[in-house]
Amino acid sequence: MALPYEIRKQIIQCIGTCFHYKDNVEAFLMSCELNRKVASRHKDEKKFVWARLLMDDLDNDPNGEIYQRRILTELCKMRKLPDNDAPNPSAGLDALRRLKELAFENGIIVEENKTNAKIRKQIAQEKNKIAEERSAELVKLKQTVYSAFANQDRQGAGYALEDVLMRLFALEGIEYRKPYKLETQQIDGHFKYEGFDYLVEAKWENDPPNEQKIGGFERKVNTKLDSTRGMFFSMNGFRREVVQTFEGKKGNIILFSGEDLMHILEGRISLREAIQIKIEKAAQEGKPYTPITSILS
């Protein structure tokens, strides 16, 4: 039996108000036995939107009702907020109380055999597990990059970079399309982020890309819908004078250097954080390239 609409709506309210950090939301969902791909599919959205889209996804899952009830059960077991940094604690507690009232009024029995402390411990364990798995995968990705540095075949190094990017985006829970060809274009990758489509160009050549190469990619992006942007990865970085030709004017591309990528693989900043910083700098200051080093220093 599907959950009543008012309970679904209140679950979304609880997830949006009881948590502050998105990793804690992901850990909570995984503690409800959702696999990571399902739990993190909409992680780049705002928490309320993420929760709503998740409930919609579960509607189309053969076992979705079971997972929805597990989420309901685990939320109703909470006596304290699972995230001490929730922006509005009173609103979060009110949302939990209302959810419990609705569950009782609708005759949905929620087991109370676990304490809130145990639930918080389970969420913490899942969060630690996520962090450990992420760290292990980042080590593997770094090894792939180091091996490619020693590869004299630049085309082979380029393929290695494409593989690293595909695995890195998967690690962040961002759906990523591997390289594909159109009739007259080669696209090195594609992903969606905050309502925009991003085409990817991945270069690992002996020299930094010149203005013509970056401009050619920009024109490629411009042949797609207005909601399409471009992300250009160059392992050998960018010459300052080339970057300057793309500054201070209307554009739709963002630049990532090999140094930026290594900061991510070293765990100093997440891919999502790096993308967000670069988007904000491009939007607010007209800078297509903001070195991550300048943010971390």
C-alpha positions in Angstrom: 0.0 0.0 0.0 1.4 3.4 -1.1 2.1 6.0 1.6 -0.5 8.7 1.9 0.3 11.9 0.1 0.5 13.9 3.4 3.0 11.5 4.8 5.2 11.6 1.6 5.1 15.4 1.8 6.1 15.4 5.5 9.0 13.0 4.8 10.3 15.5 2.3 9.9 18.3 4.9 11.9 16.3 7.4 14.8 15.5 5.1 14.9 19.2 4.1 14.9 20.6 7.7 16.5 17.9 9.9 19.8 17.7 8.0 22.4 20.3 7.1 25.2 18.4 5.3 24.4 16.4 2.2 26.8 13.6 3.2 24.6 13.0 6.3 21.5 12.8 4.1 23.2 10.2 1.9 24.4 8.3 4.9 20.9 8.3 6.4 19.4 7.0 3.2 22.0 4.3 2.9 21.2 3.3 6.6 17.7 2.7 5.2 19.3 0.1 2.9 19.1 2.2 -0.3 22.1 1.6 -2.5 24.4 4.5 -3.1 23.5 5.1 -6.7 19.8 5.5 -5.8 20.5 7.5 -2.6 22.9 10.0 -4.2 21.3 10.3 -7.7 20.0 13.8 -7.0 22.6 14.9 -4.5 23.4 18.0 -6.5 19.9 19.3 -6.0 18.7 21.2 -2.9 17.7 18.9 -0.1 13.9 19.4 -0.5 14.2 18.8 -4.3 16.5 15.8 -3.7 14.0 14.2 -1.3 11.0 14.8 -3.7 12.8 13.3 -6.6 13.9 10.3 -4.5 10.4 9.6 -3.5 9.4 9.8 -7.2 12.2 7.4 -8.1 11.0 4.9 -5.5 7.5 5.1 -6.9 8.9 3.5 -10.0 11.0 0.9 -8.1 9.4 -2.6 -7.6 10.7 -2.4 -4.0 10.2 1.3 -3.7 7.3 1.1 -1.2 9.5 -0.9 1.2 12.3 1.7 1.0 9.8 4.5 1.5 8.5 2.8 4.7 12.0 2.3 6.0 12.7 6.0 5.5 9.5 6.8 7.4 10.3 4.3 10.1 13.9 5.6 10.7 12.7 9.2 10.7 9.9 8.4 13.2 12.5 6.8 15.5 14.4 10.0 15.9 14.0 11.9 19.1 16.8 14.4 18.3 18.0 15.9 15.0 20.5 13.7 13.3 22.5 16.7 12.3 23.6 19.2 15.0 24.2 21.9 12.4 20.7 21.9 11.0 19.9 25.5 10.1 16.6 25.6 12.0 16.5 23.0 14.8 13.0 23.9 16.0 11.6 23.5 12.5 13.3 20.2 12.2 11.9 18.9 15.5 8.4 20.2 14.6 8.6 18.3 11.2 9.6 15.1 13.0 6.7 15.5 15.5 4.2 16.1 12.7 5.5 13.1 10.8 5.0 10.8 13.8 1.4 12.2 14.3 0.6 11.5 10.7 2.0 7.9 10.9 -0.2 7.3 14.0 -3.3 8.9 12.5 -3.0 6.8 9.4 -2.4 3.6 11.3 1.1 3.0 10.2 3.0 1.2 12.9 6.5 2.3 13.4 8.8 0.2 15.5 10.4 1.9 18.4 12.9 -0.7 19.4 16.0 1.3 18.5 17.1 4.4 20.4 18.0 7.6 18.7 21.6 7.2 19.7 21.7 3.8 17.9 20.3 5.5 14.7 22.8 8.3 14.9 25.6 5.7 15.3 24.4 3.8 12.3 24.3 7.0 10.2 27.9 7.8 11.4 29.0 4.3 10.5 27.6 4.7 7.0 29.2 8.1 6.6 32.6 6.7 7.6 32.1 3.8 5.2 31.3 6.3 2.4 34.5 8.3 3.3 36.7 5.2 3.4 35.4 3.9 0.1 35.8 7.3 -1.5 39.4 7.6 -0.2 40.3 4.2 -1.5 38.9 5.0 -5.0 40.8 8.3 -5.0 44.0 6.4 -4.4 43.3 4.2 -7.4 42.5 7.3 -9.6 45.8 8.9 -8.5 47.7 5.8 -9.5 46.1 5.9 -12.9 47.2 9.5 -13.3 50.7 8.8 -12.1 51.0 5.9 -14.6 49.8 8.1 -17.4 52.5 10.7 -16.6 55.1 8.2 -17.5 53.3 7.2 -20.7 55.1 8.6 -23.8 51.9 8.0 -25.9 49.9 11.2 -25.4 46.8 9.6 -27.0 47.0 6.9 -24.4 47.4 9.5 -21.6 44.3 11.2 -23.0 42.3 8.0 -22.8 43.5 7.6 -19.2 42.3 11.1 -18.4 38.9 10.3 -19.9 38.7 7.2 -17.7 39.7 9.1 -14.6 37.0 11.7 -15.1 34.3 9.1 -15.7 35.2 7.2 -12.5 35.6 10.5 -10.5 32.1 11.7 -11.5 30.7 8.3 -10.6 32.3 8.5 -7.2 30.5 11.8 -6.6 27.2 10.2 -7.6 27.0 12.4 -10.8 25.7 10.5 -13.8 28.4 10.8 -16.5 28.2 9.8 -20.2 31.4 8.3 -21.5 33.0 9.7 -24.7 30.8 9.5 -27.8 30.9 10.7 -31.4 28.5 12.7 -33.5 28.7 13.0 -37.2 31.1 15.9 -37.1 32.1 16.1 -33.4 33.9 14.1 -30.8 32.5 14.6 -27.3 34.8 13.5 -24.4 31.9 13.3 -21.8 28.6 14.7 -20.7 26.9 15.3 -17.3 24.1 17.3 -15.8 24.6 19.7 -12.9 22.1 22.1 -11.3 19.8 22.1 -14.3 22.6 22.6 -16.9 24.0 20.1 -19.4 27.8 20.1 -19.5 29.9 18.8 -22.4 33.5 17.8 -21.5 36.7 18.2 -23.4 39.7 16.3 -21.9 43.2 17.2 -23.1 46.5 15.7 -22.0 49.0 17.0 -24.6 52.6 18.2 -24.4 51.6 21.8 -24.4 48.8 23.8 -22.9 45.8 24.4 -25.3 46.0 27.5 -27.4 43.1 30.0 -28.0 42.0 28.1 -31.1 41.5 24.8 -29.3 39.5 26.4 -26.4 37.6 28.5 -28.9 36.8 25.5 -31.0 35.4 23.7 -27.9 33.3 26.8 -27.1 31.8 26.8 -30.6 31.1 23.1 -30.2 29.1 23.9 -27.0 27.3 26.7 -28.8 25.8 24.3 -31.3 23.7 22.8 -28.5 20.8 24.1 -26.5 21.2 27.4 -24.6 21.2 25.4 -21.3 24.5 23.7 -22.4 27.8 24.6 -20.9 31.3 23.3 -21.4 34.0 22.0 -19.1 37.5 21.9 -20.5 40.1 19.8 -18.7 43.8 20.4 -19.6 46.3 18.4 -17.6 49.1 20.8 -18.6 47.1 23.8 -17.5 46.5 27.0 -19.4 48.7 29.9 -20.5 47.6 33.2 -18.8 47.4 35.1 -22.1 45.1 32.5 -23.5 42.8 32.5 -20.5 42.6 36.3 -20.7 41.1 36.2 -24.1 38.0 34.4 -22.6 37.7 36.7 -19.6 35.2 39.5 -19.0 32.8 38.5 -21.8 29.7 36.3 -22.1 30.8 32.7 -22.1 29.7 29.3 -21.2 32.9 27.3 -20.5 34.8 26.5 -17.3 38.4 25.5 -17.3 40.1 22.8 -15.1 43.8 22.2 -15.0 45.7 19.1 -14.0 46.7 20.8 -10.8 43.0 21.4 -10.0 42.3 17.7 -10.6 45.2 16.6 -8.3 43.8 18.7 -5.5 40.5 16.7 -5.9 42.3 13.4 -6.1 44.3 14.3 -3.0 41.1 14.9 -1.1 41.7 18.5 -0.4 38.4 19.5 -2.0 35.6 17.5 -3.5 34.7 17.5 -7.2 31.3 19.1 -6.4 32.9 21.9 -4.3 35.4 22.6 -7.1 32.8 22.8 -9.8 30.6 25.0 -7.6 33.5 27.4 -6.9 34.4 27.7 -10.6 30.7 28.2 -11.6 30.4 31.0 -9.0 33.6 32.7 -10.1 32.6 32.5 -13.8 29.1 33.9 -13.0 30.2 36.6 -10.6 33.5 37.7 -12.0 33.6 36.6 -15.6 36.5 34.2 -14.9 36.4 30.9 -16.8 39.5 29.7 -14.9 39.9 30.0 -11.2 42.8 27.9 -9.9 41.7 25.7 -6.9 45.1 26.5 -5.3 44.0 30.2 -4.9 40.9 29.0 -3.0 42.8 26.5 -0.7 45.7 28.9 0.1 
